[in-house]
Amino acid sequence: MTFTVQRSTKELARVANLAYEGETFKVALCNVGSTGYTAESTVANWLTTEISGNGYSRFSLVLGTGAYDSVDARYKVPFFDAVFTASGSGFTYDRIVPYVDGATYPHSVIIASPNIVQVPNQAKVFRVLLSVDD
């Protein structure tokens, strides 16, 4: 016996609405050092390794409403660009940690190898796309 499952695009929209739409989304730049933190570590843990000073500020925005993309077969929340600009003597980091404000765990952890070194007046842009698919 063979079964085929067809996921309702309306269910994908419902899940995206509950998970992302209208939520405050943040992106933190961190230096993990020897902590051993992973994507399974809490946001609170990650924020103890967040960089500071020299123009750094955590990125934050409220997510908009998405739409189903029939070409990619997923429901996408509009992408956004998290921009970080260094000043002073610049800054260095090795992890980019996006998360929904108030969530216990991060959305993901992006590992930079080697470390990213931003010199004064240099901007880095990280494009974030959130989607729900089956």
N, C-alpha and C positions, 0 to 999 in steps of 0.2 A: 504494500500500500504506500502510495506517495502522497505527501502533503505539501502544499505550497502556501506560504504565508504572505499576505499582502498587508503591509503596514499602512494604516490610515495617515495621510498627510495632516489631517486634523489632530491626530494624536501627537505627532511630532511637534506641531505648533503648540499644543497644550503643554507638553514637557518643556519646550523652550521658554514659553511664557512663565511657567513656574520657576524655572532655573535661572533665567537671565533677564528677560525684559523688565525694564523699570528698576533693576537692581543697580547699586553702585558697584562698579568694577574698579579694582586697583591693580597697579603693577609696581612692585618693589624691586630695587636692585640690591643684591646681597653678596657678601663674601662668605662663603660657607666655611672656609678654613678647615679645621680638623674636626668639625662638629659631627660629621657623618649624616647630616640631614638629607632626606630624600623627598620625593613627591608624597610619601606617606607620612611625613612629619607635619606638624600643625602649622598653621599660619603664625600663631604666636611664637613658635620656635623660630620660624624663618625671620620674623621681624626683629629677633635679637641679633641677627647678623646683617641687618640692613645698614647700608652705608649712610654717611651723613656729611654735611658741610660742602663747601665749594660749589654752591649752586644747586645741589641735589635736592629734589623734593619728589615724594612719591606721587605717581600719576594716579588720577582719579577721574571718573566720569560716570554719568548715569546712562545705562544702555537703552537704546531705542527698540522699536518694534521690528521684528524680522519678517521674512517671507519664505515660502517654500521655493526652492530652486529645482525645477524639474530636470535640468541638465545634469546637475550633480546628485540629484535624488536626496536632498537634505534640506532641512529648515535652517536658514542662516539668519543670525542676528547681524545687523550692519557692522562691518569691520571698523576698527578705529586704529589710529596711530598713537602710540605712547611715545612721547618725545622727551628726551632728557638732555639738558645742556649744562656743560661743566663751566665753572668759573674758578677764580682763585688759582689753586695749584692743580685743579682737575681731580678726577677720582678713578678708582679701579674697582671692578667687580667681576664675579665669576658665575653668578646666577641671576636669572630674571624670573621673578615669581609673580605671575598673575593670579588674582583671586577675587571672588565675590566678597564684598565687605560683610563681615559678620559670619562668614563660613569658617568652619573648623579647619578644613584642609584646603590647600591651594588648588586652583584649576589644573595647573601643571607647573613644572619646573624646567626652565630652559638653561642648559649647561653651556657655558662659554669656555672653550679651551683652545688657546691659552686665554688667560684673563683679558677682559676688555679694559683698556686704558683710555680714558677720555681726557684730552688736554683742554686747557681753558678755551672757551668760546666754541668748542666742538659740540655739535648736536648729534645724537644717535636716535634713530627712529625704529621702533619695533611695531610692526603691524600685527594686530590681533584679530583673528576671525573665530567666532564662536558658532558652532553648528550642532544640530542634533540630527543624527541619521540612524538608519536601522542596519 
